[in-house]
Amino acid sequence: MDVMSSPLHSTHPLRIFGISGALTIALGVLMFIYGGLTALWLFAVLVILEVTFSFDNAVVNSRVLARFSPLWQKLFLTVGIFIAVFVVRLLLPIVIVALTASLGAGDVINLALNHPAEYGHKLHEAAPLIDAFGGTFLLMIGLAYFVDREKDVHWLHRTEKALSHLGKIRFIKLVMILVVTGVVYLTINPPLQVAVLIASLMGIALHVGLDWVSALFDKQVDTSKTQKLVGMAAFASFMYLEVLDASFSFDGVVGAFAITTSVLLIVAGLGAGALWVRSLTVYLMRTGALAKYRYLEHGAHWAILALGIVMLVKLYQVEMPEWLTGSIGLIFIVTAVTTSVIEKRMQQK
């Protein structure tokens, strides 16, 4: 039997998505027992919401994951899942509410379990800090990809080529994001200015710090050969992926309370969605989708830039429907894949 056609082969969808599918079904059954058909429907909506929000995240993750050693790939799929589900989507929002509302952790946990509507309201009040941090961090990721003088493959040719030329100016990415931060600081409601500025600067500092550490240890790895990231180099990239995941997830957690106030449903739905995103990351990596679809990574980074802008726009009390926000990323991804396929066929002809 051809190993590529075997269900046991590492690229077979059943092997990659099987665990995610089984756990999603199990969680769906539990949610049905918990709240009937209504709970099951809300669970499905939250899973879809998480996947659509984080599809472009999976594309970026797959590029980084391909550089990991087998050990760090396993850590990403085990320890990383624990961090993504329980730390980012459960514990971190509790910490944020505790800090912004000046409450003790026990009080916030009590709100989350016994008064979910009030907990959701307080989390919504903390949304400006979440949007400032996440929006700034995502913009930094997008700028780091496009504002690169060595980048020679362009999808939106004129725009990307112009951004690439800007990369010749030293520290231009940092200057650009600081200008955006300054404009936001000067134009939002005065009561939010200081808090939003601090959150934005934290997002900038974290991206710069992770990028610096990663670059420092990357010098010890010969990526032109078969050597994979290990040790501190892998750890820095691992933390980069977790922060990226958090930046996408914060907005989803806040938005989820507009769908349901049940913390159990939110954690189950977004957690199951996170499992599918991780599986999708592995699928893209193992099938070499980034090489197969030339502009897939471009589309993902445009989607990241768009989501970062949406999060910053929310600071001005401009709320977009969750389905529309999630659709923006999918539109970029689908268009990039379609363009890649059309161009490849034209070249073959």
C-alpha positions in Angstrom: 0.0 0.0 0.0 1.2 3.5 -0.8 2.2 5.2 2.5 0.8 8.5 1.2 -2.7 6.9 0.9 -2.6 5.3 4.3 -4.8 6.8 7.0 -1.7 6.5 9.3 0.3 8.9 7.2 1.3 12.1 8.9 -0.5 14.3 6.3 -3.8 12.4 6.4 -6.7 14.7 7.5 -8.1 11.9 9.8 -4.8 11.7 11.7 -4.4 15.5 12.0 -8.0 16.5 12.7 -9.2 13.3 14.4 -8.5 14.3 18.0 -10.0 17.7 17.5 -13.1 16.2 16.0 -13.5 13.6 18.7 -13.0 16.2 21.5 -15.4 18.6 19.8 -18.1 16.0 19.6 -17.5 15.0 23.3 -17.8 18.6 24.4 -20.9 19.1 22.2 -22.6 16.1 24.0 -21.7 17.6 27.4 -23.1 21.0 26.3 -26.3 19.3 25.2 -26.6 17.6 28.5 -25.8 20.9 30.2 -28.4 23.1 28.4 -30.1 21.2 25.6 -30.3 22.2 22.0 -29.8 25.9 22.8 -26.5 25.3 24.5 -25.4 22.9 21.7 -26.2 25.6 19.1 -24.3 28.3 21.0 -21.4 26.0 21.4 -21.3 25.4 17.6 -21.5 29.2 17.0 -18.6 29.8 19.4 -16.4 27.1 17.7 -17.0 28.7 14.3 -16.4 32.1 15.7 -13.0 31.1 17.1 -11.9 29.3 13.9 -12.9 32.2 11.6 -11.1 34.7 13.9 -7.9 32.6 14.1 -7.7 31.1 10.6 -5.0 33.6 9.6 -3.3 32.9 12.9 -3.0 29.2 11.9 -1.3 30.2 8.6 1.4 32.3 10.4 1.8 29.6 13.1 2.5 26.9 10.5 5.5 28.9 9.1 7.0 29.2 12.6 6.1 25.6 13.6 7.9 24.2 10.5 11.2 25.5 12.0 10.6 23.7 15.4 12.3 20.5 16.3 10.0 17.5 16.8 10.1 18.0 20.6 9.0 21.6 20.4 6.3 20.8 17.9 4.9 18.3 20.4 5.2 21.0 23.2 3.2 23.4 21.0 0.5 20.8 20.5 0.3 19.7 24.2 1.6 22.4 26.6 0.6 25.1 24.0 -3.0 23.8 23.9 -3.2 23.9 27.7 -2.0 27.5 27.7 -4.3 28.5 24.8 -7.5 27.0 26.4 -7.0 27.4 30.2 -4.6 30.2 30.5 -5.5 32.5 27.6 -9.2 31.9 27.4 -10.0 31.3 31.1 -7.4 32.6 33.5 -6.1 35.6 31.7 -9.5 37.4 31.3 -10.0 36.8 35.1 -6.6 38.5 35.7 -7.5 41.4 33.4 -10.8 42.0 35.1 -9.1 41.8 38.6 -6.6 44.4 37.6 -8.9 46.8 35.8 -11.8 46.5 38.2 -9.6 46.5 41.4 -11.1 43.3 42.6 -9.5 40.2 44.2 -9.0 37.1 42.1 -11.5 35.2 44.3 -14.1 37.9 43.7 -13.7 37.8 40.0 -13.9 34.0 39.9 -17.1 34.2 41.9 -18.5 36.7 39.4 -17.5 34.4 36.5 -19.1 31.4 38.0 -22.2 32.8 39.8 -22.8 36.2 38.1 -21.6 35.7 34.5 -23.5 38.7 33.1 -21.8 41.1 35.5 -18.4 39.4 34.8 -19.0 39.9 31.1 -19.9 43.6 31.7 -16.6 44.1 33.6 -14.7 42.3 30.9 -16.3 44.6 28.3 -15.2 47.6 30.4 -11.6 46.3 30.1 -12.0 45.9 26.3 -10.1 49.2 25.5 -7.0 47.9 27.2 -7.4 44.5 25.4 -8.0 46.2 22.1 -5.0 48.6 22.5 -2.6 45.8 23.4 -3.9 43.3 20.9 -4.3 45.8 18.1 -0.8 47.2 18.5 0.8 43.8 18.7 -1.0 42.6 15.5 -0.1 45.7 13.6 3.6 45.1 14.6 3.3 41.6 13.2 1.9 42.8 9.9 4.4 45.6 9.5 7.3 43.2 10.3 6.2 41.0 7.4 5.6 43.7 4.8 8.1 46.4 5.7 11.0 44.2 4.8 13.6 45.3 2.2 14.5 41.7 1.5 10.9 40.7 0.6 10.8 40.2 -3.2 7.5 38.3 -3.6 4.5 40.6 -3.7 0.8 39.8 -3.9 -0.8 43.3 -3.8 2.1 44.4 -5.9 2.3 48.2 -5.7 1.3 48.4 -2.1 3.6 45.6 -0.9 6.5 46.8 -3.0 6.2 50.3 -1.5 6.1 48.9 2.0 9.1 46.7 1.2 11.1 49.8 0.1 10.3 51.5 3.4 12.2 48.6 5.1 15.4 50.3 3.9 14.9 53.0 6.6 16.3 51.9 9.9 13.7 51.5 12.7 10.9 52.6 10.3 8.5 49.9 11.7 9.0 51.1 15.2 8.5 54.8 14.1 5.3 53.9 12.2 3.7 52.1 15.1 4.7 54.8 17.5 3.1 57.4 15.3 -0.1 55.3 15.2 0.1 55.0 19.0 0.5 58.7 19.4 -2.4 59.5 17.1 -4.7 57.1 19.0 -3.5 58.7 22.3 -4.4 62.2 21.2 -7.8 61.4 19.6 -9.5 58.9 22.0 -11.6 59.9 25.0 -9.3 61.5 27.6 -10.3 59.1 30.5 -8.9 56.2 28.4 -5.7 57.9 27.2 -3.2 56.9 29.8 -4.4 53.3 30.1 -4.6 52.8 26.4 -1.1 54.3 25.9 0.4 52.0 28.5 -1.4 48.9 26.9 -0.1 49.9 23.5 3.4 50.4 24.6 3.3 47.0 26.4 2.3 45.5 23.0 5.1 47.2 21.2 7.7 46.3 23.9 6.6 42.6 24.0 6.9 42.3 20.2 10.2 44.0 20.1 11.5 41.9 23.0 10.4 38.6 21.6 11.7 39.5 18.1 15.1 40.5 19.7 15.4 37.3 21.7 14.4 35.2 18.7 16.9 37.0 16.4 19.6 36.6 19.1 19.3 32.8 19.3 18.5 32.4 15.6 22.1 33.3 14.9 23.1 30.0 16.6 20.9 28.0 14.2 21.8 27.3 10.6 18.3 27.5 9.1 19.7 27.1 5.6 20.3 23.4 6.3 18.2 20.9 8.2 18.9 22.3 11.7 15.7 23.1 13.6 15.0 25.6 16.4 15.8 24.2 19.8 16.5 25.6 23.3 16.0 29.3 23.8 15.5 30.0 20.1 12.6 27.6 20.1 11.3 28.9 23.4 11.3 32.5 22.1 9.3 31.5 19.0 7.0 29.4 21.2 6.2 32.4 23.3 5.7 34.5 20.2 3.1 32.0 19.0 1.3 32.0 22.4 1.2 35.8 22.5 -0.1 35.9 18.9 -2.8 33.4 19.9 -3.7 35.6 22.9 -3.9 38.7 20.7 -6.5 37.0 18.5 -8.3 35.3 21.4 -8.9 38.4 23.6 -11.2 40.0 21.1 -13.0 36.7 20.7 -13.5 36.2 24.4 -15.0 39.7 24.8 -17.2 39.1 21.7 -18.4 35.8 23.0 -20.2 37.4 25.9 -22.4 39.1 23.3 -23.5 35.6 22.3 -23.9 34.0 25.8 -23.0 34.8 29.4 -22.3 31.2 30.3 -18.6 31.0 31.1 -18.7 27.2 30.7 -20.1 27.5 27.2 -17.6 30.2 26.2 -14.6 28.2 27.5 -15.9 25.0 25.8 -16.7 26.6 22.5 -13.6 28.8 22.2 -11.4 25.9 23.6 -12.8 23.5 20.9 -12.1 26.2 18.3 -8.6 26.5 19.6 -8.1 22.8 19.1 -9.2 23.1 15.4 -6.9 26.0 14.9 -3.9 24.0 16.2 -4.8 21.1 14.0 -5.1 23.4 11.0 -1.7 24.7 11.8 -0.2 21.2 11.7 -2.1 20.4 8.5 -0.8 23.5 6.8 2.7 22.7 7.9 2.8 19.1 7.0 1.2 19.6 3.6 3.5 22.5 2.6 0.5 24.8 2.0 2.6 27.9 2.1 4.8 26.6 -0.7 1.7 25.3 -2.7 -0.2 28.6 -2.4 2.3 31.4 -3.1 0.2 34.2 -1.6 -1.4 32.4 1.3 1.0 34.0 3.9 0.5 37.4 2.3 -3.3 37.1 2.7 -2.9 36.0 6.3 -0.8 39.0 7.2 -3.2 41.4 5.5 -5.9 39.8 7.6 -3.8 40.3 10.7 -3.3 44.0 9.8 -7.0 44.3 9.2 -7.9 42.8 12.6 -5.3 45.0 14.3 -7.0 48.1 12.7 -10.4 46.8 13.7 -9.3 46.5 17.3 -7.9 50.0 17.4 -11.1 51.4 15.8 -13.1 49.9 18.6 -11.4 52.4 20.9 -13.6 55.0 19.3 -16.8 53.1 20.3 -17.2 51.8 16.7 -18.5 48.2 17.1 -18.6 45.8 14.2 -20.6 42.6 14.2 -18.5 39.6 15.2 -19.4 37.7 12.0 -18.2 40.7 9.9 -14.9 40.9 11.8 -14.3 37.2 11.4 -15.2 37.3 7.7 -12.5 39.9 6.9 -9.8 37.4 7.6 -11.5 34.7 5.6 -11.9 37.0 2.6 -8.2 37.8 2.5 -7.3 34.1 2.9 -9.7 32.8 0.2 -8.7 35.6 -2.2 -5.0 34.9 -1.6 -5.5 31.1 -2.2 -7.6 31.7 -5.3 -5.0 34.2 -6.7 -2.2 31.6 -6.1 -4.1 28.9 -7.9 -5.0 31.1 -10.9 -1.4 32.3 -11.2 0.0 28.8 -11.0 -2.3 27.5 -13.7 -1.4 30.4 -16.0 2.3 29.7 -15.5 1.7 26.0 -16.3 -0.1 26.9 -19.5 
